[in-house]
Amino acid sequence: MTRGTETVLASFLVLSGLWGCGYGLEGNGTPLPQGIRTIAIPTMANDTLEAGIENVFTRALIREFNLDGRLKVIRRKQADSVLTGTIQEFSVLSISYDTAGLASEYRAQVTVGLTLRRVDTGEILWENPYLREIETYPVTSDVLTNEARKREATEEIARLLAETIKDLILERF
């Protein structure tokens, strides 16, 4: 046998062994109880003074579960489970300053609490009363630019939290 043929044969044997021993990718199933195939995600409650932030986070959660596809997002009346949440805290703090003593960077921070319940029994399937995410962004002397950057930071926080929440529910990390 030539060296090339030996390499191909060895590769084939290794791959055959992996397939034969039950090796597979994680994340194909879900640890949720039997019968939970759908989820409703109503608009989150907003305990902060930041108007409209509940819509940003609700949209991010719906988008994340739709992208994943293991739980179909539907209306509450037809759903097997309901994910409710509250935005408990939203804050923006200066974290760095320029030589003149003016803020040059802000940190946006959001804290949420969520509960996933089974609709038919009311049983709590998953709960996390305290999830926090932060995002930093640069600021300038232009108020409109700063507001746009704050909005972008908030949307990024929502995306990151939605991904974390989906993973915690479906993967139980």
N, C-alpha and C positions, 0 to 999 in steps of 0.2 A: 504494500500500500504506500501511496505517496503521502507526504506530510500534509498536503491540502486535504486529501481524502480523510486522513485521520482526524484532522481538526473538525471537519464537517460531521463526521460520525460521532465524535465526542460531544459536540454541541447538540446533536440530535438526541443522544442518550440522556444528557443532562435535562433537556427540555421535556423529554418523555417522562423522566423520573418526576419532574415537578408536576406535570399534568396528572400523572398516575397517583401521586401521593395526596391528592386533594388540595393542592396549593391553589389559592384564589385570592382575589382582591377583597379588601375590607370595604364596608360601606354599601354592600348590595342589599342588605335587609334593614330592618328597623327593630329595635327592642321594645317598641310599643306593644301593648296588649292586643290580642286577637280582636278583630272587628274595628280597629281604628285605622281607617283609610282616608278620612277626610278631616279637614280642619277649617274652622271659621276664625277669622282674625278681625274682630271689631276694632273700631278706632280706639286707640289707647287713651287713658285718662291723662290729664296734664295738671300736675300739682305745682307747676312752675309759673313764672311770670312771662315766659317766652311764648308769645302768641303763635299758634299754628305748628309748634314743634311736634305735637301728637300726630299730625298728618304725615310729616316727614318720616317718623319712625314706623307708623302703621304701613305706609307704602313700601318701606324698605323690607319689613317682615314679609309682606305679601309677595313681593318680588323674589325674595330669597327662597321661600317655600315653593313658589311656582318654578323657579329655575331648577330646584332639586327634584321635584316631581314625585317624591315618595308619598307625600300626603297632598291630596288634591285640595286646593283652597276653594271653598264654596260658602254659600250663605249659611248663617247661623242655624236656621230652622231645619236644614237638611244635614248638618255636619255631625260627625261622630265625636268630635272634640272641639273645644273652644280655647283659644289662647288669648287671655286677657292680660293687660299690663298697665302700669302707671309710670309715667315719667316723673320721678321723685325730685330730681335736682338737675338744674342747668345753670352752669356758672362760666363766666369768662374772667380770667385773671391775667394781669400783666406778669410776664415771667422773665423778660430781659429788657434792658434799657440802653439807649444810645449815650454818647458822651455828654449830651445836653440834658440827660435825665428824663427823656421822653421814652415812652414804651416803644419797643421795636418788635416785640413778639408777645402774642397772647396764647393762652391755653384755654380751650373750651373743654368742659367736662360735663358728662351726662351720666346720671344714675337712674336705672330703671328696675322695676320689680315685675315679675311675670308669673302667671299660673296657667297650666294646661289642665283642663278638666275634661273628663269623659261626660258627654251630654246625657246619656241615658241614666247614669247613676249619680252623677255629680262628683265622682271619685277624682281626687287630684292625681294626675298621672305624672306631672313634673312641676316643680316649683323652684324659683330662684328669686328671693326677695331683694337681692342686691347685686346688680351687675353694673359695672362702671367702665367707661371708656373715655379716653382723652385724645385730643388732637391739637397740635400747636400750629400756629400760622403767623406769618409776618404782618406787621401793620405799618401804615404810612400816615402821613398827615391828611390824606384824603378820606373823608368819612364814608363816601359811597364805596370806595375800594375796600375799606375795612369791613363794611357790612356784607359785601359780596364774599369776602374771604371767610367771614364768620359763618355765612350760610353754607359755603363749600365745606368747611370744617364740620359743621353740624350734619350735613349729608354724609360725609365720610364716617363720622361716628355712628350714624344710623346704619350704614352699610356694614360696618365692622360688627356692631352689636347684633344685627340681624343674622349675620353669618355665624356668630358665636352661639346665639340662641338656637338656631336651627341645628347646629352640630351637637349642642348639649342635649337637645330633645331627641334627635334621631340617632346619635352615636353614643350618647351617655359617656362622653370623655370626662 
